[in-house]
Amino acid sequence: MRRLIAVLALCLAPGAGLAAAAPPPPPAPVEVMIVGVFHMSNPGHDMHNIAVDDVLAPKRQAEIVAITDALARFKPTKVAVEWPRALVAERYPKYLAGTLPPSHNEVVQLGFRLAKTAGSQGVWGIDADGDFPYPPLKAYADAHGMAAALDAQDAEVVRMVADEQRLLAGKGISAALRHLNEPAQVNNAFYRAALRVGGGDVQPGADLLTAWYHRNFLICANLLQLAQPGDRIVIVYGSGHNFLLRQCVTETPGFRLVEPNGYLPK
């Protein structure tokens, strides 16, 4: 009798049987590698632009193949690029079929090529439109004696572009990309300097940041909505977005940032 009571007490004790109903393990993290790039097709859309020689030339093609082969070691399940979703959906199948005309664009040269080389599930366009109201900022700064802060940051950007130009010419595409993606090179200094421009109810610096952050939040949303647990995603994007893309990944639970310089050829 005593033995029966002891068994019943054990069965009815708080927590009995919980080991058999242990919670499931947490979902696998989403690993994201952000490869900040310069624009290879020389569109001239940025305030300061690196001049890129013909990336379709045999020497540059060999460099690009070495880069995508190296990045493929990350085994990306998905590749995300700086094009609208519809444009990627139209052109990537043509690329796979060999019917897409030759393109200098980094989306094709790096993004499409990497996805094909790595056998990824596909390429996704995560870009979003956005304004960049720099002229009002510049006009206000010039009219109110506030140009010095902007000019100092502008000079720093010019220096960085010149450094990138020298690396591209002297050491090749991978060296230029490694420089762009060195964490110490990734900063938001220009935009913080812009916040100094304005006064009272007129805040062109804050307006510029609002527009820039809005676009990048849309890009971040597209990324988060694309990702599934266990994904390994490579993002090929203009390096100006690098700071906020990295912030998007590092501040999102379940996401882990992977440094591209651990893979890019030296």
N, C-alpha and C positions, 0 to 999 in steps of 0.2 A: 504493500500500500504506500509506504513511504517513498519507494522508488517511483511509483506512478505519479505521485504528487510532485516529485522533483522534476520529472520529465515534463509534466504539464506547466510547471512554473517556468522552466527554461523556454518552452515554446511560446508562452505568453509574455515573456520579458520584453521590455521596450528595446527596439532595434533588432529583435530576432528576425532572421531571414533577410536582413538588408544586404548582406554580402552578395546574395544571389541577384539582387536588383540594383547593383552598382550603376551609377550614372554612366552614360556613354562617354567615351573620350571626346575632348574638344575637337572641333573640325580642324583639318590641316590648314596651316597658314597660307595666305596668298603671297608668293614671293614676287617682287616687282623690281626689275632692273630698268632704270631710266638712263637712256643714252642721249645726252644733250648733243646736238649736232649744229653745224653751220649749214646754210642753205647752198646746196651744190649746183643749183640751176641759175644762180645769180638773179633772183627775182627783184632785188633792190627794194624790198618792202620794209626793211628795218631802218632805223635812224642811221646806223652805221653798218656797213656790209663788207664782209671779206670778199675779195675777188678770187673766184675759183676757176682754175684752168679746166680743160675738157676732161671730165671724169669718165668719158667713154673711151679715152685714149688707152692703149694697151697697158701702160705703166700703172695708171690709176685703177683700171679694172682689176689688175692683179692685186693691188693693195686692198681694194674693196672685197674681193673674194677672201683674202686672208682675214679680214675683219669679220665678215659674216660667218666664216668657218669657225673662228675663235668664239664668237658669241653663241654659236649653235651648241657649244659645249654646256651651256646653261640649260639646254633642252627646254626651250620655251614652249608652252602649250598654246600661247596666243601672242600675237604681235599687235601693238596699238600704234597708230601713226597720226601725224598732223594733217590729216585730210578729213573732209566731211564723210560721214558714214556712206552716203549714196555713191560718192565718187570712188571709194575703195571697192564697194560692192560691184561697181561697173568694171573697174580696171583690173582688179586682182585676178579674176577668172581669165581675162585675156592674157595677162602675164603668164599664168600657168599654161595656157594653151599656145603660147609663143606668138600671139597675134597682136600684142601691145606694141605700138611703135617705140623705138628707142627713146629713153627719157633720162635726162640728167638729174631729175629730182631725187632727193635723198629718200623719199618715201619708197620709190621703186628700187633705187640702188641698194639701200640698206634694209628697209622694212620688208618689201616683197621678197627680195633675195634671201633674207634671213629666214622668213617663214617657210619658203620652199626648201631651203637647205636643211632646216631643222625638222621638217615634217610636222610643223605646227598645225593646229586645227584651222587656222586661217589668220587673216589680217582684219583688224577693225579700225575704222576711222573714228577718233574720239574728239575731233576738233570742234570748236564752237566759234561763231562770229562774235565780234566785240569791237567797240569803239576804242580809240586811243587819242583822247583830246589833248594832245601836246601843244598845239598852237595857242590856245587860250592860256595855258600855263606859262609858256615862253613870253607871251605878250605882257602878262601881268608882272612877271619877274623883271622884264626890261623896263616897264613903266614905273616900278616901285623900288628900284635899286636893290632887287633881290636876285640878280642874275649870277652873283658869285658862286653860290652853292650849286646851282645848276651847271654852271660852266666847269666847276671843279669835277663834278661827276661825269660830265660829258667828256672832259679830257681823259679821265680814267677809262672810260669805255673805248675811246680812240686808241689809247695805249694797249688795251687788251686785244682789240681787233688787230693792231699791228703785230703783237706777239703771235697771235694765231696765224696771221699771214706768213710770218717768218717760219713758223713750225711747219706749215703746210708746204711751203716752197723747199725747205731744207731737209725735212725729216719725213714728210709724207702725211697721209690722211690720218692714220692711227695715232701718230704723235700729237696731231692737232686735236683729235677727239679726246685723248687722254688728258691733255691740258684743260680742255673745257670741262671735263668731268671730275677733275681733282676737287675734292670737297672744299678745300680752302679757296678755290676760285668761284664757288657758287655762293652768291650773296644777293641781297636785296637793297644794296646801298643807294642806287639811283632813285628808287621809289621812296625810300625814307627821306632822302634829301628833298624830294618834291613836296613833302608835307610842310616844309618850311616856307613855301611860297603861298601867300594868301593873307587875309586879314578880315576879321569880323565875319560878315555873312558871305563874303566872296572867298571861296577856297578852291582855286583851280587845282592845287596839288592834291587835295583830298578827292576832288572829282576824278582826276586821272587815276588815282589808286582804286577808287570805287569801280571804275570801268575795267581796269586791268584785273582786279581781283574777281570781279563778276565773271569775266571770261574764263579765268582759271578755275573758279569754282564749278562752272559748267563742265569744263574738261575733267575735273576731279570726279564729278557726279557720273559722267559717262564711264570713267574707269571703274568706279565702285560698282556700277550697275552691270558692267561687263564681267567682272571677276566672280569666280566660283571657288569654294574651298579647295585647296590643293593646286590651284593654277600657278603657273610660272609665266609671268608676263614680261615681255620686253617692250618698252615704250621708246620709240624713235621720234624725238621732238626737238624743235628749235631750242637752243640752249638758254634763251631768255626766259623760258618757262621752267627751267630746271629747279630753281629755288622753291617755287610754289608746288610743283609736282612732287618734289621730295617731301615737302611738308604734308601734302595730301596723304602720302603713303605712311610716313612715320607717325602721324597722329591718328591713323585709323586702326582700331583694334582688329586683330586678325591678319594684319598686313605686315610684311617684313621687307625692308629695303635691301637690295643687293647691289653692291658697287660695281659698275661696269669696268673699272680699271683692273679688277681682278680677272678679267677675261680679255680685254682689248690687247692686241699684240704690242709688245714693247719695241 
